[in-house]
């Protein structure tokens, strides 16, 4: 959407103006909830301590164009509900308006002319005449209840009627698209449809784009302003396109929790220190830029100046992304919760890119005694350590151009998995069923679906029985039978648990499980996606390996070092491939320590 004018207008600025509601809009439909929320939000905002006259409560955008049907009126394309509610609130403050010789807003309706009259004379006896009257009456009643419960009419009057220079007032984001409609670039009904089908509001990014493309803030010279508009619009599209690439976005944004509909908004939030998205003011970033532009001594070049800063900031991020080492170090930092602003601060005190990398590497490794990390006591620290081990292992291969896929990492849930399973005397309910299923699959060769929702119990058991029916007698076939029998058993829980304990003991012997292992030490732990881990809870080493291979073959991301562990890539003794031994664990731990002792990754 192009723009003709984007401003902040106080309610005071709109008093006495005529607004025309076209026929393509439905009538007034706000309920008590929306009205109460608006009144409450305004009150809470102005009840805060330390407010000055520069503070104002910002309403959602009011999208308008000059009416072609009434010369002195504004056609309301979006924002009718809030505008009407403000009008009804002011009706309840009529005595104050009369005392100050102020006019209320004037709302005209193309096909509902009775609504205009009813707004001025709200009458309970007529509320059932049509649906508009009903909602207008209910809104009016809600407002009356608000004031009768002790809320000050005088305070609300001041907030709604203070002029802009007086401050401490309520303002609309005034979005005038007259030029675009008059020149045929867009139709009013198309804008209305875009904003209302599916309830799509104008985003901060859309408002910021309109602000930055406003000629008023680009240049006094109209030709220069046009050139700058084209340049910013082209840059904007290029930046947004790059940010929409998940591999770029997630290395940069990491584990941030705000769901940006338009990711370029993050750059503006970052510029104004609002990237944590905890500010109570919904339009904080837009308002901050608007204040900056409006108050600037050089307002005609303000947009161009600030856009250069935004563009330079994005240039830094692109350089980080292109540099394979920085990509991984930045991505690791954001993945563990360090914010981009802290990394930019570290960049400022670095002498060069090399120095910056050294600082990031030193901070990432920090002094950690890997041998002392325990699953139960240091879960979060182990998770960070294993993630860094994967990343540094990729960087250690100088001939490879592979990159750690932070977008996959951020979009999956991750557990710390025991390579050799923890010993539990009892496994019950769903966990027991999962354990039995995974072992049946291993011994019969019948594959399991990637998604547990796709699992069909009867089909699976039937296929498993068929798979072993013609096999020669063997220890593997005997285990398959025992597993299937327990899965189908209708015995009491106590009896099932007794059978399970015996079966687990026999399988541990069969797989030559090493009883000497410290199961909770990092030497027995890997990162594994929750889908794999929870399906294969407490499975033995070769069973997990089979499932991990199948998962990766079907497109599930498995971290490099997790694969290496189950392929025994860190081990020197391959005499026993079906168990994770104390020697394997020791070799794995030594590999982690070697990586962490590496001084440089350039």
PyMOL commands that set and color helices and strands:
alter all, ss='L'
color gray80, all
select helices_A, chain A and resi 11-14+32-47+80-91+94-99+113-120+124-126+131-148+153-161+178-182+188-196+204-212+215-217+222-243+246-253+265-271+284-295+299-322+324-335+340-348+353-365+370-372+379-396+406-410+429-444+452-454+457-469+475-488+493-510+522-524+530-535+541-553+560-566+582-597
alter helices_A, ss='H'
color red, helices_A
select strands_A, chain A and resi 5-10+18-21+56-66+73-78+106-109+169-176+414-418+525-529
alter strands_A, ss='S'
color yellow, strands_A
deselect
rebuild
show_as cartoon
